[in-house]
Structure formats: structure tokens, C-alpha cells
């Protein structure tokens, strides 16, 4: 039988052991389309988030008297605004500590109001419509260049480098595609170029015969498409079938490795696309991240995985600085963060946009997407 002194020592040991083993659960919500025609984007994003979660856990960050145990709470919004709002409320009810997402502008905007009302900070890695950070919500941040930068860069390149005079615009009428097209048109007009025609489709369409037949009659140099690769791929095939020789240009929604599969051999130098940031190979941590990503997931990066990774890491570093996962405590640290990530330095301006955002203009060749020009 143990003596009282021995019991006291044993009790102290157990107490110390329990203190050392204490975990503080930190739930990070990640929302993207994991089903439907944009699922390849969503799965790419989620993979980037999972890599960050693992790296944060390996750091054994100390929060509120214990070791942080980061957990990813992944949800599918199917790129649908209504579903996005439902999922946002679900994550609020689960009291997640932070949000990384949504992928699309159309889902991000309604969801951001819900997160703001719940007091949960949100970082979007890929929603590029300017409105996202212009709603007056102090808890919303973005780590990628917005469409005000992308649309202007595309229009300037169209005029100065492509010397295009005859331009047609098509958009999918989503919260992403239509505002991007509006910005592009406005900048073209500022450079003295009048759009010949403007047409509209939707983000579920695959048949563009009627639109393209009308477009063919005006013989454009350039067709601008505001939308995603799930529509741009079939559009390129149908342009070839109708003998339309115009270049197809667009934003980051069509700037994917998946476009080469969707469009087949119709994708080449006839495609120009803009994406936020610099090319993966030029990112400070890009090559190393790509190597890790391919080794783990056995697939190529689509577009946004490095931005998602950095968004999760940035949130984790803000929590580390605050020594807390309580949104009220780490939000001030997030506003003032300076994090050296895969994509470069992440610091936010007064509305939550990443500072000094660059834009890369890309085209396609036999080896896939490649950078043409970096613009700021």
C-alpha cells in the first residue's frame, strides 16, 4: 500500500501529465463545390486546406493552456448561393473558429453576411468579385487579386498587346462572371474600344450554338468569357466546329489545368486567361508546395490550392499570435498579420484585400498552361 506522500507525488505526476496532454480543439470550416461541374476546383481547394491543417498540427501551437488540435470541417455548397447560405448557418451553429471559403463569389457574398453576424472571421482564397470585401464586414478577408485588378489587366492586354478592335463579350450571369465582364467592358471603353455584342448564358450550360452562331456573323478578333472552365471547354470545341477563329479570353475561372481536358486540342495559343498572383513556378514556395501536393494527392494543382493553404495558415498564425482561437481575440491579429506564405507575403489592407496583388496572364501550349506576362 502506497504511503500518503507517494500518493501525493503520483497525483502530481498525473496532474502534470494531463496538463501536458490537454488539447484545444480548433475547427476551421472549409466550403467549396465538391459536387457538380465545379467539383474539381472544390476538391483542389480542400486538398490545400488539408495540407495546411496537418502542418498547423505539426507545429503544436499553444492556445489557452493547451496544444491546438486543428480540425477541418469540410462542406459542399455545390456552387449554389442558397446551398452556401444553408451551409454557412450550419457552420455557425457548430461554432467553428474560422472559415476559409467559399470558392465562388456568388456563394461567398450571401454567406459572408451570416459569418459576420455570427462573429466568425472568413478568408476567401478565390472569390474575386470586388463586392466581397466592400460590404463593410471587418471580419472578411481575401488572399487573391480581385476582379477589379484582373478585368483591368485583361482589357489593357487586349488593347495594347493583342491590338484587338473587334470584341464580343459573353458571361454566365453569376456573381463572378457578370461583374468580371462588366469591369472588362468598362476598361475597354476607357481605351476607346466599343464591344460589338454582349451575350448571356448560365453556369450550367454546355450548348452555345445559338450564341456562337450570332457571334460568328460579326467576325470578332476576341471573345471574352466571364465564367468557369466547365463552360469555356465546350465553348472552345463549338467555336472550332463553327469555324470561329477569335481568341477566347477570360479570368481565373477558365485558367485551369482542367480546361485542357474539357476543351481538348481546341485549347492552345487561342486562349488567354488571367489569374491572381504569379505562376506556381514563380511563387516563393510554389515548387516545394507543388512537389508535396503531387506526392500526397497524385494529381496536378488546378488553381487555388496554394491560396487555400496560405489562407488556413494565415488564420492559424493569427490564432498563434493571439494565443487564442476565440474570434474576438485573434481577429485583431488577423487584421495586422504579415505572413510569408507559399504565394508570397500576405498582409491585408483596410478592407481586407491582400496588399500588392499581382496578376499573371497565361496562355496554353503542348505542355499546358504557361505564363505570358505579370501585371500589377
C-alpha positions in Angstrom: 0.0 0.0 0.0 1.3 3.4 -1.0 2.2 6.0 1.6 0.3 9.3 1.6 3.4 11.1 0.4 3.7 8.6 -2.5 0.1 9.1 -3.4 0.7 12.9 -3.5 3.7 12.5 -5.8 1.7 10.2 -8.1 -1.2 12.6 -8.1 1.1 15.5 -9.1 2.6 13.4 -11.9 -0.8 12.5 -13.3 -1.8 16.2 -13.0 1.2 17.3 -14.9 0.7 14.6 -17.5 -2.9 15.7 -18.0 -1.9 19.3 -18.4 0.7 18.4 -21.0 -1.8 16.3 -22.9 -4.6 18.9 -22.9 -5.8 19.6 -26.4 -7.7 22.7 -27.5 -9.9 21.8 -30.4 -9.9 24.4 -33.2 -12.4 23.9 -36.0 -11.7 25.5 -39.4 -14.7 25.4 -41.8 -13.9 25.0 -45.5 -16.6 25.3 -48.1 -16.4 24.7 -51.8 -18.3 22.9 -54.6 -17.5 19.2 -54.0 -20.2 18.1 -56.4 -21.3 19.2 -59.8 -19.3 20.7 -62.7 -17.0 22.7 -60.5 -16.1 19.8 -58.2 -12.5 19.7 -59.5 -12.0 23.2 -58.1 -13.5 22.3 -54.8 -11.5 19.2 -54.3 -8.3 21.0 -55.2 -9.1 23.7 -52.6 -10.0 21.1 -50.0 -6.7 19.3 -50.6 -4.8 22.6 -50.0 -6.7 23.1 -46.8 -6.0 19.6 -45.5 -2.2 20.1 -46.1 -2.3 23.3 -44.0 -4.3 21.6 -41.2 -1.7 18.9 -41.0 1.1 21.5 -41.0 -0.5 23.5 -38.2 -1.0 20.4 -36.1 2.7 19.5 -36.6 3.6 22.9 -35.1 1.9 22.1 -31.8 0.7 25.6 -31.3 -0.1 26.6 -27.7 -3.5 28.2 -27.2 -5.3 28.9 -23.9 -3.3 26.5 -21.8 -3.2 23.6 -24.2 -2.0 22.3 -27.6 -4.1 23.3 -30.5 -5.7 20.4 -32.4 -6.8 21.8 -35.7 -9.7 20.1 -37.4 -11.1 20.7 -40.9 -14.9 20.9 -41.2 -15.4 20.5 -44.9 -18.8 21.3 -46.6 -20.1 21.2 -50.1 -22.0 24.2 -51.4 -22.3 22.9 -55.0 -21.5 26.5 -56.2 -25.1 27.3 -55.3 -25.8 30.5 -53.3 -28.8 29.1 -51.5 -26.9 26.0 -50.5 -24.0 28.1 -49.5 -26.2 30.1 -47.1 -27.5 26.9 -45.6 -24.0 25.5 -45.1 -22.9 28.8 -43.6 -25.6 28.7 -41.0 -24.7 25.1 -40.2 -21.1 26.1 -39.5 -22.2 29.0 -37.3 -24.3 26.6 -35.3 -21.3 24.3 -34.9 -19.4 27.2 -33.6 -16.4 26.8 -35.9 -13.5 29.1 -35.0 -12.8 30.4 -38.6 -13.9 30.0 -42.2 -11.8 29.5 -45.3 -14.0 29.8 -48.4 -16.2 29.9 -50.3 -14.7 29.3 -53.7 -17.3 31.3 -55.8 -18.2 34.9 -55.4 -21.9 34.1 -55.8 -21.8 31.8 -52.7 -19.3 33.9 -50.8 -21.3 37.1 -50.7 -24.5 35.8 -49.1 -22.5 33.5 -46.7 -20.3 36.4 -45.6 -23.2 38.2 -44.0 -24.1 35.1 -42.0 -20.5 34.6 -40.8 -20.3 38.3 -39.9 -23.5 38.1 -37.9 -22.1 35.0 -36.1 -18.8 36.8 -35.4 -16.6 34.3 -37.3 -13.7 35.6 -39.4 -13.6 34.5 -43.0 -10.8 34.3 -45.6 -11.7 33.6 -49.2 -8.9 32.1 -51.3 -10.7 32.5 -54.6 -13.9 34.7 -54.6 -12.7 37.6 -56.7 -15.7 39.9 -57.1 -14.8 43.2 -55.5 -18.0 43.4 -53.6 -16.8 40.6 -51.3 -14.7 43.0 -49.3 -16.7 46.1 -49.9 -19.7 45.2 -47.7 -18.3 46.8 -44.5 -17.7 43.5 -42.8 -14.5 43.8 -40.7 -14.1 40.0 -40.5 -13.9 39.2 -44.2 -10.5 38.9 -45.9 -9.2 37.8 -49.4 -5.7 36.4 -50.3 -6.1 36.7 -54.1 -6.3 39.7 -56.5 -9.9 40.7 -57.1 -11.7 41.2 -60.5 -11.1 44.9 -60.5 -7.4 44.0 -61.0 -8.0 41.0 -63.3 -10.5 42.7 -65.5 -8.4 45.8 -66.0 -5.3 43.8 -66.7 -7.1 41.7 -69.4 -8.6 44.7 -71.1 -5.2 46.5 -71.1 -3.6 43.5 -72.6 -6.3 43.1 -75.2 -5.8 46.6 -76.4 -2.1 47.1 -76.1 -0.6 43.7 -76.8 -3.3 41.9 -78.8 -4.2 45.1 -80.7 -7.8 43.8 -80.8 -10.5 46.0 -82.3 -13.5 43.7 -82.6 -14.6 42.3 -79.2 -17.6 40.2 -78.2 -18.5 39.6 -74.5 -20.3 36.6 -73.1 -20.9 35.9 -69.4 -22.7 33.4 -67.2 -24.7 35.9 -65.1 -23.2 34.6 -61.9 -21.9 36.8 -59.0 -18.4 36.1 -60.5 -18.8 36.1 -64.3 -21.0 39.1 -64.8 -19.1 41.6 -62.6 -15.8 40.5 -64.2 -17.3 41.1 -67.7 -18.6 44.5 -66.6 -15.2 45.5 -65.4 -13.6 44.3 -68.7 -16.1 46.2 -70.8 -15.7 49.4 -68.8 -11.9 49.3 -69.2 -12.2 48.6 -72.9 -14.4 51.6 -73.3 -11.9 53.7 -71.4 -9.4 52.6 -74.0 -11.7 53.6 -76.9 -12.9 50.1 -77.8 -16.6 49.5 -78.2 -17.9 46.0 -77.6 -19.7 44.7 -80.7 -22.2 42.4 -78.9 -22.8 41.1 -75.4 -24.5 37.7 -74.8 -25.5 35.8 -71.7 -25.6 32.2 -70.7 -25.6 30.4 -67.3 -23.1 28.3 -65.3 -24.9 25.0 -66.1 -24.9 25.4 -69.9 -23.0 23.2 -72.4 -24.6 24.2 -75.7 -23.6 27.5 -77.1 -24.6 27.0 -80.7 -27.2 29.9 -80.8 -24.8 32.4 -79.2 -21.8 31.4 -81.2 -23.8 31.5 -84.5 -24.7 35.1 -83.7 -21.2 35.9 -82.7 -19.7 34.4 -86.0 -21.7 36.9 -88.0 -19.8 39.9 -86.5 -16.4 38.2 -87.0 -14.7 39.2 -83.7 -10.9 39.2 -83.0 -11.6 38.3 -79.4 -14.4 36.7 -77.4 -14.3 37.5 -73.7 -16.0 34.9 -71.5 -16.9 35.7 -67.9 -17.4 32.3 -66.3 -15.8 28.9 -65.5 -13.9 26.3 -67.4 -16.9 23.9 -67.4 -18.5 26.2 -70.0 -15.3 27.5 -71.6 -14.2 24.0 -72.6 -17.4 23.1 -74.6 -17.4 26.7 -75.9 -14.0 26.3 -77.4 -15.0 23.0 -79.1 -18.1 24.6 -80.6 -16.1 27.7 -81.7 -13.8 25.3 -83.7 -16.8 23.5 -85.2 -18.3 26.8 -86.4 -15.0 28.0 -87.8 -14.7 30.9 -85.4 -11.0 31.9 -85.3 -11.3 34.5 -82.5 -9.2 34.1 -79.3 -11.1 33.2 -76.2 -10.0 35.2 -73.1 -11.2 35.2 -69.5 -10.4 35.4 -65.8 -9.2 32.8 -63.3 -12.3 30.7 -63.8 -11.0 29.4 -67.1 -7.3 29.4 -66.1 -7.1 25.8 -65.0 -5.4 22.5 -66.0 -8.8 21.0 -66.4 -9.5 23.3 -69.3 -7.2 21.3 -71.5 -9.3 18.2 -70.8 -12.6 19.9 -71.3 -11.5 21.7 -74.5 -9.2 19.0 -75.9 -6.9 20.0 -78.7 -9.0 23.2 -79.2 -7.1 24.7 -76.3 -3.8 26.4 -77.2 -2.5 29.8 -78.1 -6.1 30.8 -78.9 -6.7 31.0 -75.1 -5.7 33.8 -72.8 -6.6 33.9 -69.1 -5.7 35.9 -66.1 -5.2 34.6 -62.5 -4.3 36.3 -59.3 -0.8 36.1 -58.1 2.2 34.8 -60.0 2.6 31.5 -61.7 3.0 28.5 -59.4 6.6 28.0 -60.5 7.4 31.7 -59.6 5.7 31.7 -56.2 8.3 31.8 -53.3 7.1 28.4 -52.0 5.4 27.2 -55.2 7.8 24.5 -56.4 8.1 22.9 -53.0 4.4 23.1 -52.4 3.7 21.5 -55.8 6.0 18.6 -55.1 4.3 17.9 -51.7 0.9 18.3 -53.2 1.6 15.8 -56.1 3.2 13.3 -53.8 0.2 13.3 -51.5 -2.8 13.6 -53.8 -1.3 12.1 -57.0 -2.7 14.9 -59.2 -1.9 18.3 -60.6 -2.9 21.5 -58.8 -5.8 23.2 -60.6 -5.6 26.8 -59.5 -6.3 27.8 -55.9 -4.8 25.1 -53.7 -1.8 27.3 -52.7 -4.1 30.2 -51.9 -6.3 27.9 -49.7 -3.2 26.6 -48.0 -2.0 30.1 -47.2 -5.4 31.2 -46.1 -5.6 28.4 -43.5 -2.0 29.0 -42.4 -2.6 32.8 -42.1 -5.6 32.1 -39.8 -3.6 29.7 -37.7 -0.8 32.2 -37.3 -3.2 34.9 -36.2 -4.5 32.5 -33.6 -0.9 31.7 -32.5 -0.2 35.4 -32.1 -3.3 35.9 -30.0 -2.7 32.7 -28.1 -6.4 32.0 -28.7 -8.8 30.6 -31.2 -11.5 32.9 -29.9 -12.5 35.1 -32.9 -12.8 38.2 -30.7 -9.2 37.7 -29.7 -7.5 36.7 -32.9 -9.4 39.0 -35.3 -7.2 42.0 -34.4 -4.1 39.9 -35.1 -5.5 38.8 -38.4 -6.0 42.4 -39.5 -2.4 43.2 -38.8 -0.9 39.9 -39.9 2.2 39.6 -42.1 2.7 36.0 -43.1 5.3 34.7 -45.6 3.4 32.1 -47.4 3.6 29.8 -50.5 2.2 32.6 -52.7 4.3 35.4 -51.1 3.8 37.9 -48.4 0.2 38.1 -47.0 -0.9 41.3 -45.4 -4.3 42.9 -45.7 -5.4 46.5 -46.5 -8.1 48.4 -44.6 -11.0 46.5 -46.3 -9.4 43.0 -46.1 -7.9 42.6 -49.5 -4.4 41.3 -49.8 -1.9 44.0 -50.5 0.2 44.3 -53.6 -1.7 41.7 -55.5 -0.2 40.7 -58.9 -1.9 39.3 -61.9 -0.5 36.7 -64.3 -1.7 36.5 -67.9 -1.4 32.9 -69.2 -1.8 31.0 -72.4 -1.7 27.3 -73.3 0.7 25.2 -75.3 1.6 21.5 -75.8 2.7 21.3 -72.1 -0.4 23.0 -70.8 -0.8 26.4 -69.2 2.2 28.8 -69.2 2.7 32.4 -68.1 2.9 35.2 -70.6 3.1 38.4 -68.5 2.9 39.5 -64.9 1.0 42.8 -64.3 0.3 44.8 -61.1 
